[in-house]
Amino acid sequence: MRLDAATFLLQWSTGGLAFLWFTLRSKEISLGYSKLLRATYGVLAALGAVAGFYFDVVLIREIAAVAAAGISLATFAKRDSRTDLVAVGVGAVGLIASVVANGGGVVDLLRVIVGAAFLGAVTDLMLLGHWYLVQPGMTRKLLNELTNAVLVIWLLEVVVMILPTGMISVLNGSIDDGWDGILGYFWLGCAALTGVLVLLTRAALKERSYSAVMAATGLSYLAILTAFGTDLVARATLAL
């Protein structure tokens, strides 16, 4: 399964919208948050379609990206979060089509789907932390739930990336990364540090002071960097 911009952007958008629904389902957050995320992920899906049509067309994926973008932007100001699940379903169809078009198997499909959830969840965690500046009266339940979800998905992400033939083969030298194993160890560092940062985020949220939320948000900023390294470095290396 090769790494391409169109699939990556659709992954990011689909995963982000999935965890927007996850956050909105309790109806404890203002409409402004859903507007911000729908606009963001709608634009990402649209950019994914543009990248696909420009570089290497997978027609079903590009149609799915356009549809997901359209749904997100058309429901920009809606309070009903069920439409976000429709966009997620459409995006998932596009991701499956991308794997099939590239001759991928079950492991490749797992990597793309779990990667979408992973990238979306960690991005939403950072954005939700920032939203507490706008809506400081919210309970921490939403942040705690999303942090716990990121931790579970992080573990799944690591597992799917080491499934044969995976990053273990890079680390033991069976697959040449072209950098004398550096990319393998860089991935390992990113994966381990992501888990540590998410655990620290959860620990910070146990503190009572409001500044603890800001500390957790700062940690989630760092987790985005390492999370993207965990996903993209592995997929790029295994595509060599």
N, C-alpha and C positions, 0 to 999 in steps of 0.2 A: 504494500500500500504506500504509494508515494505521497509526499507532502505537497499540497498546493494551496494557494491563497483562497480560492473559491470555497473549497471544503472547510478550511480552517475558519473562515468568516461565518459560514453557515453553522458550523459547530458552536462557535462562540455565541451567536445570536440565539440558536435553539436552546442551548443550555441556560443562557441568561433568562430567557422567557419562561423556561420551566421553573426556575427558582424564584422568578417574580410571582408566579402563581403560588408557589410554596409559601411565600411571605404574605401574599394578599389574602389567602384563604381564611385567615382569622379576622379579617376586616378591622384591624387595629391601627392601620396606617393611612395617612392622608392620600388623597387622589394625586397630589403633586409627585409623589414617589413613583406611582405607576406611569404617569406621564413621562417622567425622566427616563425610566427604563425602557418603555415601549419605543420612545423616540430613538434612544441609543441603539437598541437592538434591531429596530426596523431599518435604521441607516446601515448597520453592519450587514444585515441580510441583503440589502440592496447593493452594497459594495461587493458582496460575494457574488451576486448575479453578474455584475459588471465584469469582475475578474474572470468569471467562468466563460462568459461570451467572448472576452478579449483573448484569453490565453488558450483554453482547451475546453471546448463545449461538452458538457454532459447534460443533455437537454432536460431530462427530468429534474436533475439537481438545480439547474438554473430556473426552471419554472417554479419549483418549490421555494427557492430563495425569493423570487419576485412575489409569490403568493404570501409567504411569511412576512415579508416587508409590508405588503399591502394591508394584511390583517392588523399588524402592529400599529401602523400609522392611522388606519381607518378607525381603530378602537382606542386611539390615543387618550381620549377623555372619558372612557367608559369605566364604571365602577365594577362591572361584572368581570371577574378574572377568568371565567370559563373560555372566553375567546383567546386568551393566551395559550391555553392548552390546545386549541385548534391550530394555532400557529406552530406550536411545538410538534404536533403530529405531522403537519405538512413538512416542517423542516427535517424531521426524522426520515420521512420518505425520501427526501433529497439526499440525505447522508447515506442511506442504504443504496440508492442508485449510484452514488459516487463510488462506493466500495465495489459494487458489482461491475461497473464500467471499467474499473482498474484491475479487474481480475482478482480481487481480494477474497479471502475466505472468512470463516467464522471469527478467527482471532482478530483479523483486521477490522471486522465489523464491531467487535467488542471494544477495540481500541478507539474507534471513532465515536461510538455512542457514549462510552464512559468518559472519554476525553471531553466531549461536549458538556456533559454534566459537571465535570471537574472545573473546566474553565468558566462556565457560567456561574457555578456556585461560589467560587472564590471571588469573582468579580462582584457579584451581588452582595457578598459579605462586606466588602470594602464600601460599596455604595450605601448599603443600609447603615453602616456605622456613621457615615457622613450625614445621613438623614436625621440622626439624633440631634444634630446642630439646628436643624430646621424644626423638628418636632420633639423637643427634649422631654416632654411629658410621657412618652411611651415607656412601657415596661421593657425590661431586658429579655423578656421571653422570646421575642422574635430573633434577636441576635444570638441568644443561646441555642435556639433550634437550628438556625442556619449554620452556626459554628460546628455543632455536632454533626450536621449533615455533611459539611465539608470534610470533616475528619473521616467519616465512613467512606466517602467517595475518593478521598486521597488514598486510602488503603486499597480500594478497588483499582484505582489508576495504577498504582505500583504493581499490583498483581497482574493486570492485563499486559503491562509492559515487559514483564519477565516471562510470560508464557512463551513456549518455544514457537518460532525462533525469536528470542527477545534479547533484552539487555544483559542477561546473564552471559549470553554468547559473546557480547561485546566486551564485557568485563574479563572473561577468561581468555580472550584473544581468538576465539573461533571465528568471529566476524571482525574484519579490519575496519576501524572507523576512519582510517586515513590520517590519524593524529597520534599514533602510538598509544592508543587507549585513553587519551585525555578526555574525549567526549563521553566515554563510558563513566569515568570517575566524576566528570562534571555533572552528568545526569544523576549519579548516585548522591552527590552532594546536594543537588537541587531537591531530589525526592526526600532525603532525610530532613533537610532544613525546612521544607514545607510542612512536614508533620510536626516538627518542633514549634514552628511559628503558630500553627493552628492550636496546638496545646497551650502555648503561652497566651494566645488570644482568649481561650476559654478560661484560663486561670485569672487573667486580668478582669474578666467580666464578673468574677466572684467578689471583687472589691466593691465597697458600697459607694465610694465617691464617684461623682460624675466624670471626673478626669479619667477614671478607669475605662470608660467607653471610648474616650479619645485615644487612650493607649492601645486599646484593642483594635481600633481603626488603623492606627499607625502600623501595628503588627500585621494587619491584613494587607496593607499596602505592600509590605515586604513579601508576604506570602504570594501575592499575585506574580511578582517577578520570579520567584522560585517555582511556582506552579506552572507558569508558562515554560520555564526551562525544563521541568519534569516531562511535560507533554511534548513540546516541539522538538527538543533535542533528541528524545527517544525516537520519535517518528522520522525525523530527518536522518538519523543514524541508521535506522533499520531500513530506510528506503535506498541507501547507498548501493 
